[in-house]
Amino acid sequence: MPGSVYCQGNTLMTTIVRTLIILLLCLLTTAPGLARDTLTAPTVLITGSNRGIGLEFARQYAALGWQVIATCRTPDSADQLQDLAAQYPHLSIEQLDITDHAAVDALAERYADLAIDVLLNNAALLGPRDKQVLGNMDYELLRRILEVNTVGTLKVTDAFTAHVAASRQKKIITLGSRAGSIQMLNSPPDFYAYRASKTALHLLMKNISLALAERGILVGLINPGLVDTRGLAQIGPDDPVPDDFKGVVRLLRSGVLKLTSPAEAVDQMIALIANLSAEQSGVFLDADGQVLPW
């Protein structure tokens, strides 16, 4: 009798396993698109991944098990990014200058069949402060900053919108800046080109959020805050300080200013991105989710 019960239980278990296998095979053969979405990790494409915030985004998303496409202008010299790719086989590096529109289109075509859950527009150019003030304006630098921060970011967004629309999460995330907020602008008036590029970028993302709402795409615009992407907090009292950052280092040493580490800032932003709501789409947000003025 006990042996009979055992045999019956074993037969039942075998039947269940066979049924599950048949269902899985049906899923894979009759609905390949659904199976791919269900069985694979989400995908993020990040621009400007060679250092700072972009590198940290690549590191943390890879550690979370995401498929990461990390782009930068010069992969051969991006040693830290190369180390990440060696550590995480699901992280791939692509050469991309976002001001090269033909290259952007070519990359989008190469990944035409890939759904991208999060498109992360991180690449940006700050430029030297002394070349962005009235009376000493470098107009070639102005054009370059606008081309990278505003036009290039728009081009990437336009080229990869279809990839995002095909994904489960459907999120376009752009890093904005308080420096681009007209309402928060105060003295000293500086970084004219950078500020203008971010102000224009904010407006573009607001427009895009309205244009893509019908397709269920969320557009996040996030200010990362004051992030120590250049290791200024680690500069010793006898170490040389770049001219553009002497004021910042002085404030850091006096305790007036505090910078967030890239790891802390990105950890906070990833949490915000994961929980981004439709109500937050097209809204200028601080990294902690607080609404910032335009």
C-alpha positions in Angstrom: 0.0 0.0 0.0 2.7 2.5 0.9 4.5 1.6 -2.3 1.3 2.2 -4.3 0.9 5.7 -2.8 4.5 6.5 -3.6 4.0 5.4 -7.2 0.9 7.5 -7.6 2.7 10.5 -6.2 5.6 10.0 -8.5 3.3 9.6 -11.5 1.5 12.8 -10.6 4.8 14.7 -10.2 5.9 13.4 -13.6 2.7 14.5 -15.2 3.0 18.0 -13.7 6.6 18.4 -14.9 5.7 17.2 -18.5 2.8 19.6 -18.6 5.0 22.5 -17.6 7.6 21.6 -20.2 4.9 21.5 -22.9 3.6 24.9 -21.8 7.0 26.4 -21.9 7.7 24.9 -25.4 4.4 26.3 -26.6 5.3 29.7 -25.2 8.7 29.7 -26.9 7.4 28.5 -30.3 4.1 30.4 -30.6 5.0 33.7 -28.9 8.7 34.4 -29.3 8.3 38.1 -28.6 6.5 37.4 -25.3 8.9 34.7 -24.3 11.9 37.0 -24.9 10.4 39.8 -22.8 9.4 37.3 -20.0 12.6 35.3 -19.8 15.3 38.0 -20.2 16.5 40.8 -18.0 15.5 44.4 -18.8 17.8 46.5 -20.9 19.3 49.9 -20.4 21.2 52.1 -22.9 23.4 54.7 -21.3 25.2 57.6 -23.0 28.5 59.0 -21.7 29.4 55.8 -19.7 33.1 56.2 -19.5 33.3 58.0 -16.2 31.5 59.7 -13.4 27.7 59.3 -13.2 27.4 57.4 -16.5 30.0 54.9 -15.4 28.3 54.4 -12.0 24.9 53.9 -13.7 26.6 51.2 -15.9 28.1 49.6 -12.8 25.0 49.5 -10.7 22.6 48.4 -13.5 25.0 45.6 -14.4 25.2 44.5 -10.7 21.4 44.4 -10.7 21.5 41.9 -13.6 20.3 44.3 -16.3 21.5 44.0 -19.9 23.6 47.2 -20.2 24.6 48.9 -23.4 27.2 51.4 -22.3 28.2 54.0 -24.9 31.1 56.5 -25.0 33.2 58.4 -27.5 36.5 56.6 -26.9 36.0 53.1 -25.5 39.7 52.2 -26.0 40.6 54.7 -23.3 37.7 54.0 -21.0 39.7 51.6 -18.7 37.2 51.5 -15.9 34.3 50.7 -18.3 36.4 48.0 -19.9 37.0 46.5 -16.5 33.2 46.4 -15.9 32.7 44.7 -19.2 35.2 42.0 -18.2 33.4 41.6 -14.9 29.8 41.5 -16.3 29.3 39.6 -19.6 25.9 41.2 -20.0 27.5 44.6 -20.3 28.5 45.6 -23.8 30.4 48.7 -24.9 29.5 50.7 -28.0 31.4 53.6 -29.5 29.1 56.6 -29.9 29.6 60.3 -30.3 26.0 61.7 -29.8 26.8 64.7 -32.0 27.5 62.3 -35.0 23.9 61.8 -36.2 24.8 59.1 -38.7 26.5 57.1 -36.0 23.4 57.5 -33.7 21.2 56.2 -36.5 23.6 53.3 -37.3 23.6 52.2 -33.6 19.8 52.4 -33.5 19.6 50.3 -36.6 22.1 47.7 -35.2 19.8 47.3 -32.2 16.6 47.5 -34.2 15.2 44.3 -32.8 16.1 45.0 -29.2 13.5 46.5 -26.8 15.2 49.0 -24.5 13.4 49.4 -21.2 15.4 52.5 -20.0 17.1 55.0 -22.4 19.4 57.0 -20.1 20.6 60.3 -21.6 23.6 61.1 -19.4 26.3 62.4 -21.8 26.9 66.1 -21.3 29.6 68.8 -21.7 30.2 71.5 -19.0 33.1 73.5 -20.5 35.4 76.0 -18.7 33.6 78.7 -16.6 35.8 81.6 -17.8 34.9 81.0 -21.4 31.1 81.2 -20.7 30.8 84.8 -19.4 29.8 88.0 -21.0 32.9 89.8 -22.5 34.9 86.6 -22.8 32.4 84.2 -24.5 33.9 81.4 -26.6 31.2 81.0 -29.3 32.7 77.8 -30.7 32.4 76.4 -27.2 28.9 77.6 -27.0 28.0 75.8 -30.2 29.7 72.6 -29.0 27.9 72.6 -25.7 24.6 73.1 -27.3 25.4 70.4 -29.9 26.2 67.9 -27.2 23.8 68.7 -24.4 20.7 69.7 -26.4 20.9 68.6 -30.0 22.8 65.4 -29.4 20.5 64.3 -26.6 17.4 65.0 -28.7 18.9 63.0 -31.6 19.5 59.9 -29.4 16.0 60.2 -27.9 14.5 60.4 -31.4 16.5 57.5 -32.7 15.7 55.1 -29.9 12.1 56.0 -29.1 10.8 53.0 -31.1 13.1 50.7 -29.0 11.7 52.1 -25.8 8.1 51.8 -27.0 8.7 48.1 -27.7 9.8 47.4 -24.1 8.0 46.6 -20.9 9.1 49.5 -18.8 9.0 52.2 -21.5 11.2 54.9 -19.9 13.3 57.7 -21.3 15.4 59.3 -18.6 17.4 62.5 -19.1 19.8 64.1 -16.6 18.9 67.8 -16.3 20.4 70.4 -14.0 19.4 73.0 -11.5 21.8 75.2 -13.5 19.2 75.2 -16.3 16.3 76.4 -14.0 15.4 80.0 -14.8 13.5 80.3 -11.5 16.5 79.2 -9.4 19.1 81.3 -11.3 21.0 83.7 -9.1 24.4 85.4 -8.9 27.0 85.0 -10.1 25.8 84.7 -13.6 28.2 82.2 -15.2 28.3 79.1 -17.4 26.1 80.8 -19.9 26.4 78.1 -22.6 25.9 75.2 -20.2 22.9 76.8 -18.4 21.2 77.6 -21.8 21.8 74.1 -23.1 20.1 72.6 -20.0 17.2 75.0 -20.1 16.6 74.1 -23.7 16.9 70.4 -22.9 14.3 70.7 -20.1 11.8 72.2 -22.5 12.5 69.5 -25.1 11.9 66.7 -22.6 8.7 68.4 -21.5 7.5 68.4 -25.1 8.6 64.8 -25.7 6.7 63.7 -22.5 3.5 65.1 -24.0 4.2 63.7 -27.4 4.8 60.1 -26.1 2.2 59.9 -23.4 -0.2 58.2 -25.8 2.3 55.4 -26.3 2.7 54.8 -22.6 6.3 56.1 -22.5 7.4 57.9 -19.3 9.9 60.7 -19.7 11.9 61.4 -16.5 13.9 64.6 -16.1 16.2 64.3 -13.1 18.7 66.7 -11.5 21.4 64.5 -10.0 22.5 67.2 -7.5 26.0 68.1 -6.5 27.9 65.0 -7.3 31.7 64.6 -6.8 32.4 63.2 -10.3 36.0 64.5 -10.2 37.1 63.3 -6.8 37.3 66.8 -5.3 36.6 65.6 -1.8 39.7 63.5 -1.9 42.1 66.4 -2.9 44.6 66.9 -0.1 45.7 70.2 1.3 49.0 70.1 -0.6 47.5 68.7 -3.9 47.1 71.0 -6.9 43.6 72.2 -7.6 42.3 72.9 -11.1 41.5 76.6 -11.5 37.8 75.9 -12.4 37.4 74.1 -9.1 39.3 76.1 -6.6 36.2 77.8 -5.3 34.4 74.5 -4.9 37.3 72.9 -3.1 37.5 75.9 -0.8 33.8 75.6 0.1 34.2 71.8 0.6 37.1 72.3 3.0 35.2 74.9 5.0 32.2 72.6 5.3 29.8 75.1 3.5 29.4 72.7 0.6 28.8 69.0 0.5 29.0 66.7 -2.5 27.4 63.4 -3.0 29.5 60.5 -4.2 28.5 59.0 -7.6 27.6 55.7 -5.9 25.1 57.4 -3.6 23.6 59.7 -6.2 23.1 56.9 -8.8 21.7 54.5 -6.1 19.1 57.2 -5.3 18.3 57.9 -9.0 17.9 54.2 -9.9 15.3 54.0 -7.1 13.5 57.0 -8.5 13.6 55.6 -12.1 12.3 52.3 -10.9 9.3 53.9 -9.3 8.7 56.7 -11.8 5.0 57.3 -12.2 2.9 58.8 -15.0 2.3 61.9 -12.8 6.1 62.4 -12.7 6.6 62.1 -16.5 7.7 65.5 -17.9 8.2 67.0 -14.5 11.6 68.4 -13.4 12.6 66.2 -10.4 15.4 66.3 -7.9 17.2 62.9 -7.3 15.1 62.4 -4.1 11.8 62.9 -6.1 11.1 66.4 -5.1 9.6 68.7 -7.8 12.0 71.5 -8.9 10.9 74.7 -10.6 11.5 75.4 -14.2 
